Amino acid sequence: MQEKTSETQARHVLVPENVWRNTQAELEKLRAENNSHQQILSTMAAVRGSERFTGLAMALCNTLASEYKADRVTLGILRGRSVHAMAMSHTAHVLRKMQLVQDIEAAMEECVDQDCEVIFPPPPNANFITRCAEKLSKAQGPHVICVFPLRQADPAGALLLELAPETKLNLQQIETLRQICDLVTPRLLDLFQHDRWFGARIAASWRSQLAKLVGPSHTWMKAAAIGVTAFLAWALFFNGEFRITAPFTLESLQQAEIVAPFNGYIATVPVRPGDVVIANQTILATLDTALLEDQLAEEQAKLAGYEKQAAIAQSQDKFGDMEIADEDINGSHSQIMYLEREINLADIRSPISGVLLTGDLEWKIGSAVQTGDVLFHVAPLDHLLAKINVPDSDILYIQKGQSGQVATDAFPGDKFSIQVTRIDPLAQVQDRLNVFTVRAELSNPPSWFRPGMQGTAKIDIGPRRHIWIWTRSLIDWLRLKLWL
């Protein structure tokens, strides 16, 4: 007795009491961790050889039931929105119609919904719901109910242990069960997915893809896909207004070119472009008539001489000389009439009423002009036409009587209605392209329209599919290049 006392005293002398207690606590912790690792390893060893889902699930349930002295261990897998009991310790077949199985599935669904471990009776300050676990415990026990979620990104099932009422799990044991669930879940779910007949696997695969399609994830991608699908459906199955677009130029229905009536020099130009012209009244320009007047005076003097010669021949009864004089008189009369007509034409007038379009000749006063030189253009503005240059690739769609709209480069925001009145049958080359001239009447043209204005015309052809309207040019080009 004295020896033991001396040993204890020696121990207290060598090691302080608080250090000794800390060492004992660390040893106990190491023993608990060692036991936890052994349980994990033994459980993994028990389920390692299973190649089928049913065998793996049964081995897991039986091993845990043996390790933790549980009355029952149940494994459930999430299928759709509910958890189905797939395996139960020491039970060959699980009948889901049994009230016991339904209560167990409800407790597992309660765990999956909360995505956390559910323990009943709950520890102090627990913040999880245990209503279904409490119902199971009272109906089948009382039991201690422990439910652990099986996670793979999201909860995919649950593992439920029913323990004896006097059993108390410590934190180390709960952590051990949590680690076992985390380690075995990937293999368990992989076998569950692939250890089924091919019809079930195909259905599950389709269900997964449909869940991705209609689920809440990848919202922007799905919205974009829906938008593209709706756009394609609209383009493929709905009609739009097909229009031919081509440039146009305004031109007058009637236009007159005023030319120089004879060779001469410009004397006066009283008008300018834009002035209103009255037919056969307004003088556009006057040519210098001094030379013509000199020629007229000379011819009139010749006429007087011829008349005198005719009178002398008549008084002398020289009938031959009288006939020659009469012919000279007639020729002189003709020349005088010609010169008088030329002098009258010196005042240049327009044959039609309208507006002077071209002819700013004020700076050319005194310049020489030749017979036939174009001096002025006059056109009425009360009736204008749109001269549309349609490419030959689109001319087959154009028909007389079709309507459309035009917009000028000066005021592109204003649109004016037109109607096709004539299609020229012969193509012309403009800018290295073959174009056909299509003329269209304007309805209610504004007062500021002038011949020569340009813009864009759109001729309504009729309803066509949107996809055809957008791709017709490309398709026609491919057909021509590939000779289809």
C-alpha positions in Angstrom: 0.0 0.0 0.0 2.8 2.3 0.8 4.4 1.4 -2.5 1.3 2.3 -4.6 1.0 5.5 -2.8 4.6 6.3 -3.5 4.1 5.5 -7.2 1.1 7.7 -7.4 3.0 10.5 -5.7 5.9 10.0 -8.0 3.6 10.2 -11.0 2.1 13.4 -9.8 5.5 14.7 -9.3 6.7 13.7 -12.7 3.5 14.7 -14.7 1.1 17.5 -13.6 -2.6 16.7 -13.1 -3.9 18.9 -15.9 -1.4 17.6 -18.5 -2.3 14.1 -17.5 -6.0 14.8 -18.1 -5.4 16.4 -21.5 -3.4 13.4 -22.5 -6.1 11.0 -21.5 -8.7 13.1 -23.5 -6.5 13.0 -26.6 -6.1 9.2 -26.2 -9.8 8.8 -25.9 -10.3 10.9 -29.0 -7.7 8.9 -31.0 -9.4 5.7 -29.9 -12.8 7.0 -31.1 -11.4 8.1 -34.4 -9.7 4.8 -34.8 -13.0 3.0 -34.1 -14.7 5.2 -36.6 -12.1 4.5 -39.3 -12.4 0.8 -38.6 -16.2 0.9 -38.9 -15.9 2.8 -42.2 -13.4 0.4 -43.6 -15.4 -2.7 -42.5 -18.5 -1.3 -44.1 -16.8 -0.4 -47.3 -15.2 -3.9 -47.4 -18.6 -5.5 -46.9 -20.2 -3.7 -49.8 -17.1 -3.7 -52.1 -17.8 -7.0 -53.8 -21.4 -6.2 -54.8 -21.9 -5.7 -58.6 -25.7 -5.2 -58.5 -27.7 -2.5 -56.9 -29.9 -4.8 -54.9 -26.9 -6.7 -53.5 -25.0 -3.5 -52.6 -28.1 -2.0 -50.9 -28.8 -5.1 -48.8 -25.1 -5.5 -47.8 -25.1 -1.9 -46.7 -28.3 -2.2 -44.7 -27.3 -5.5 -43.0 -23.7 -4.3 -42.2 -25.0 -1.1 -40.6 -27.6 -2.9 -38.7 -25.0 -5.3 -37.3 -22.5 -2.5 -36.5 -24.9 -0.2 -34.7 -27.2 -2.9 -33.2 -30.1 -1.4 -35.2 -33.5 -3.0 -35.2 -34.0 -2.0 -38.9 -32.0 -0.1 -41.5 -33.8 1.1 -44.7 -32.3 2.5 -47.9 -34.5 4.8 -50.0 -33.9 6.3 -53.5 -35.5 9.5 -54.7 -37.7 8.8 -57.7 -39.5 11.8 -59.1 -40.8 13.7 -56.1 -41.0 10.9 -53.6 -38.5 8.5 -51.9 -39.0 4.8 -52.6 -37.8 2.2 -50.1 -35.5 0.0 -52.1 -33.8 -2.2 -49.5 -34.4 -3.1 -45.8 -32.1 -5.0 -43.5 -32.9 -8.7 -43.1 -35.8 -8.4 -45.5 -35.9 -10.0 -48.9 -38.8 -8.0 -50.4 -40.1 -4.5 -49.5 -43.8 -4.1 -49.9 -44.5 -0.4 -50.3 -48.2 -0.9 -49.5 -47.4 -1.7 -45.9 -48.1 1.1 -43.5 -44.6 0.6 -41.9 -42.9 1.2 -45.3 -45.0 4.2 -46.0 -44.1 5.7 -42.6 -40.4 5.0 -43.3 -40.6 6.6 -46.7 -42.3 9.7 -45.2 -39.5 10.1 -42.7 -36.9 9.8 -45.5 -38.7 12.3 -47.6 -38.7 14.7 -44.6 -34.9 14.3 -44.5 -34.5 14.8 -48.2 -36.7 17.9 -48.3 -34.6 19.5 -45.5 -31.3 18.2 -46.9 -29.9 17.5 -43.5 -29.7 14.7 -40.9 -32.9 14.1 -39.0 -32.6 12.6 -35.5 -35.4 11.8 -33.1 -35.5 12.4 -30.2 -33.8 15.7 -31.4 -30.8 17.0 -29.6 -31.1 20.4 -27.7 -31.3 23.4 -29.9 -32.1 21.3 -33.0 -33.4 23.4 -36.0 -34.8 20.6 -38.2 -38.3 19.2 -38.4 -39.0 15.7 -36.9 -42.7 15.3 -37.3 -42.6 12.2 -39.6 -39.7 10.7 -37.7 -41.6 11.1 -34.5 -44.7 9.4 -36.0 -42.5 6.5 -37.1 -40.9 6.2 -33.7 -44.2 6.1 -31.9 -45.8 3.7 -34.3 -43.0 1.2 -34.3 -41.2 1.7 -31.0 -40.4 3.7 -29.4 -37.2 3.9 -31.4 -34.4 6.3 -31.9 -34.7 7.4 -35.5 -31.7 8.5 -37.5 -32.1 9.6 -41.1 -29.1 10.6 -43.3 -29.4 12.1 -46.8 -27.6 10.4 -49.7 -26.2 13.3 -51.7 -24.8 13.6 -55.2 -24.8 17.3 -55.9 -28.4 17.3 -54.7 -30.2 14.9 -52.3 -30.8 11.6 -54.2 -32.0 9.3 -51.4 -31.9 8.6 -47.7 -30.6 6.0 -45.2 -32.8 5.4 -42.1 -31.7 3.6 -38.9 -34.1 2.5 -36.2 -32.2 2.0 -33.0 -33.2 0.8 -29.6 -34.7 3.5 -27.3 -31.7 3.4 -24.9 -29.2 4.0 -27.7 -27.5 7.3 -27.7 -25.4 8.2 -30.7 -22.5 10.6 -30.0 -21.1 13.1 -32.5 -18.4 10.8 -33.6 -20.8 8.0 -34.5 -23.0 10.5 -36.4 -20.0 11.8 -38.3 -19.0 8.2 -39.1 -22.5 7.4 -40.5 -22.3 10.6 -42.5 -18.9 9.7 -44.0 -20.2 6.2 -44.9 -23.1 7.7 -46.7 -20.9 10.1 -48.6 -18.5 7.3 -49.6 -21.1 4.7 -50.7 -23.5 7.1 -52.5 -21.7 7.5 -55.8 -21.3 3.7 -56.3 -24.9 3.1 -55.1 -26.5 5.7 -57.4 -24.3 4.5 -60.4 -25.6 1.0 -60.0 -29.1 2.2 -59.5 -28.9 4.0 -62.8 -27.4 1.2 -64.8 -28.5 -2.0 -63.1 -31.9 -1.9 -64.8 -33.5 -3.2 -68.0 -32.8 -1.0 -71.0 -36.4 0.4 -71.2 -36.1 1.8 -67.7 -32.6 3.3 -68.5 -33.9 4.9 -71.6 -36.9 6.3 -69.8 -34.7 7.7 -67.0 -32.3 9.2 -69.6 -35.2 11.0 -71.3 -36.6 12.1 -68.0 -33.3 13.6 -67.1 -33.0 15.4 -70.4 -36.5 16.7 -70.2 -35.8 17.9 -66.6 -32.9 19.9 -67.9 -35.1 21.3 -70.7 -38.0 22.4 -68.5 -36.2 22.9 -65.2 -35.1 26.2 -63.6 -31.4 25.9 -64.6 -29.8 27.6 -67.6 -32.6 30.1 -67.8 -31.0 32.4 -70.4 -30.0 29.5 -72.7 -33.5 28.2 -72.6 -35.0 31.6 -73.2 -32.7 32.0 -76.2 -33.7 28.6 -77.5 -37.4 29.3 -77.1 -36.9 32.7 -78.9 -35.0 31.1 -81.8 -37.6 28.3 -82.1 -40.5 30.8 -82.1 -38.6 32.9 -84.7 -38.0 29.9 -86.9 -41.7 28.8 -86.6 -42.8 32.4 -87.5 -40.4 32.4 -90.5 -41.4 29.0 -91.8 -45.2 29.0 -91.3 -46.3 32.6 -91.4 -46.7 34.9 -94.5 -45.2 38.3 -95.0 -45.7 40.9 -97.7 -43.3 40.3 -100.6 -42.1 43.5 -102.2 -39.8 44.3 -105.0 -37.4 47.1 -104.2 -35.8 49.2 -107.0 -34.6 52.7 -107.6 -36.9 55.2 -109.4 -36.8 58.6 -111.0 -39.6 61.1 -111.4 -40.4 62.1 -114.9 -43.2 64.1 -116.5 -45.9 62.4 -118.6 -45.4 65.2 -121.3 -42.1 67.0 -121.9 -41.0 69.3 -124.7 -37.5 70.1 -126.0 -37.2 73.6 -127.4 -34.5 73.8 -130.2 -32.9 76.6 -132.2 -35.0 77.2 -135.3 -32.0 78.5 -137.4 -28.4 79.3 -137.2 -27.9 82.5 -135.3 -26.9 84.2 -132.1 -28.7 84.5 -128.8 -30.0 88.0 -128.3 -32.1 87.9 -125.1 -33.1 85.2 -122.6 -36.0 86.6 -120.4 -36.7 83.3 -118.5 -34.9 81.1 -116.1 -35.4 77.5 -114.9 -38.4 77.2 -112.6 -40.4 79.9 -114.4 -44.0 79.1 -115.5 -44.4 78.9 -119.3 -47.6 79.5 -121.2 -47.9 77.6 -124.5 -47.2 79.8 -127.6 -47.2 82.9 -125.5 -44.2 83.1 -123.2 -41.0 84.1 -125.1 -38.2 81.9 -123.9 -35.4 83.5 -125.9 -34.8 85.7 -128.9 -32.3 85.2 -131.6 -30.5 88.1 -133.4 -32.3 88.9 -136.7 -30.1 91.7 -138.1 -28.6 89.4 -140.8 -32.1 88.1 -141.8 -33.5 91.6 -141.9 -30.6 92.7 -144.2 -31.3 89.7 -146.4 -35.0 90.6 -146.4 -34.4 94.2 -147.4 -32.1 93.0 -150.2 -34.7 90.6 -151.4 -37.4 93.2 -151.3 -35.1 95.5 -153.5 -34.7 92.6 -156.0 -38.5 92.2 -156.1 -39.0 95.8 -156.9 -36.4 95.5 -159.8 -38.1 92.4 -161.1 -41.5 94.1 -161.1 -40.1 97.0 -163.0 -38.6 94.7 -165.6 -41.9 92.9 -166.0 -43.7 96.2 -166.5 -41.3 97.3 -169.3 -41.5 93.9 -171.0 -45.3 94.2 -171.0 -45.3 97.7 -172.4 -43.0 96.5 -175.3 -45.0 93.3 -175.9 -42.0 91.2 -175.1 -43.7 88.2 -173.9 -40.6 86.1 -173.4 -38.9 88.8 -171.2 -42.2 89.2 -169.3 -42.4 85.4 -168.4 -38.8 85.5 -167.2 -39.5 88.5 -165.0 -42.7 86.8 -163.6 -40.6 83.8 -162.6 -38.0 86.0 -160.9 -40.8 87.8 -159.1 -42.3 84.5 -157.8 -38.9 83.4 -156.6 -38.3 86.6 -154.8 -41.7 86.4 -153.2 -40.8 82.9 -151.9 -37.5 84.0 -150.5 -39.2 87.0 -148.8 -41.8 84.7 -147.2 -39.0 82.4 -146.0 -37.0 85.3 -144.4 -40.1 86.7 -142.8 -40.9 83.3 -141.3 -37.4 82.9 -140.0 -37.6 86.4 -138.4 -40.9 85.5 -136.8 -39.3 82.3 -135.4 -36.6 84.4 -133.7 -38.9 84.7 -130.7 -38.6 81.1 -129.3 -41.8 79.9 -127.6 -42.9 76.6 -126.0 -45.6 74.5 -127.6 -46.8 73.3 -124.2 -47.5 75.0 -120.9 -45.5 74.0 -117.9 -42.4 74.8 -115.9 -39.0 75.5 -117.5 -36.8 72.7 -116.3 -33.5 73.5 -118.1 -32.2 76.4 -120.1 -30.2 78.8 -118.0 -28.8 80.6 -121.1 -28.5 84.1 -119.7 -24.8 83.8 -119.6 -24.7 82.6 -123.2 -26.2 85.8 -124.7 -24.3 86.5 -127.9 -23.3 82.9 -128.4 -23.9 81.1 -131.7 -26.4 78.3 -132.0 -27.0 75.8 -134.7 -30.3 74.7 -136.1 -31.6 71.8 -133.9 -29.5 72.6 -130.8 -31.6 71.9 -127.7 -32.0 75.1 -125.7 -34.8 74.4 -123.2 -36.9 71.7 -121.5 -40.4 72.4 -120.5 -42.8 70.0 -118.7 -46.1 70.3 -116.8 -45.9 69.3 -113.1 -49.5 68.4 -112.7 -49.0 64.8 -113.8 -45.7 63.0 -113.0 -44.7 59.3 -113.4 -42.3 57.2 -111.4 -39.8 55.5 -113.7 -38.7 52.4 -111.9 -35.6 50.4 -112.9 -36.4 46.8 -112.0 -33.6 44.2 -112.3 -34.3 41.4 -114.7 -34.3 38.8 -111.9 -37.4 40.4 -110.4 -39.3 41.6 -113.5 -41.3 38.3 -113.7 -43.1 39.2 -110.5 -44.2 42.7 -111.8 -47.6 43.0 -113.4 -49.7 45.9 -114.6 -52.1 47.2 -112.0 -49.9 46.3 -108.9 -49.6 48.9 -106.2 -46.7 50.0 -104.1 -45.0 53.0 -102.5 -42.2 55.4 -103.2 -39.9 57.5 -101.0 -37.6 60.2 -102.3 -34.0 60.7 -101.2 -35.0 64.3 -100.2 -37.7 63.2 -97.8 -37.3 59.5 -97.0 -39.8 59.6 -94.2 -42.7 60.4 -96.6 -44.3 57.6 -98.5 -46.5 58.0 -101.6 -48.8 55.4 -103.2 -48.2 54.3 -106.8 -49.8 51.9 -109.3 -48.0 50.2 -112.2 -49.3 51.4 -115.6 -46.7 50.1 -118.1 -43.8 47.7 -118.4 -41.3 48.3 -121.2 -40.6 45.0 -123.0 -37.0 45.7 -123.7 -34.2 45.6 -121.1 -31.5 48.3 -120.8 -28.1 48.1 -119.4 -27.5 50.4 -116.4 -24.4 50.1 -114.1 -23.6 46.8 -115.8 -27.0 45.3 -114.9 -30.0 44.5 -117.1 -33.0 46.5 -115.9 -36.5 46.9 -117.2 -38.3 50.2 -117.1 -41.6 50.1 -115.2 -43.7 53.2 -115.1 -46.2 53.9 -112.3 -48.7 56.6 -111.7 -48.5 58.6 -108.5 -51.7 59.2 -106.5 -51.9 62.7 -104.9 -48.3 63.7 -105.4 -47.1 66.7 -103.4 -46.5 70.1 -104.9 -42.7 69.9 -104.3 -42.3 66.9 -106.6 -40.0 67.7 -109.6 -39.0 65.7 -112.6 -35.6 64.1 -112.0 -36.0 63.4 -108.3 -34.8 60.0 -107.3 -35.6 57.5 -104.5 -36.6 54.0 -103.7 -39.8 52.2 -104.8 -41.4 49.1 -103.3 -43.9 47.3 -105.4 -46.3 44.9 -103.5 -46.3 41.4 -105.0 -48.3 39.5 -102.5 -48.0 37.3 -99.4 -45.2 34.8 -99.2 -43.4 32.8 -96.5 -40.9 34.9 -94.6 -38.2 32.4 -95.0 -38.8 32.3 -98.8 -38.6 36.1 -99.0 -35.3 36.2 -97.2 -33.6 33.3 -99.0 -35.0 33.6 -102.6 -32.0 35.6 -103.9 -29.5 33.1 -102.4 -31.5 30.1 -103.7 -31.7 31.6 -107.2 -28.0 32.3 -107.2 -27.2 28.8 -106.1 -29.5 27.3 -108.7 -27.8 29.4 -111.4 -24.2 28.6 -110.2 -24.8 24.9 -109.5 -27.2 24.4 -112.5 -29.9 22.9 -110.3 
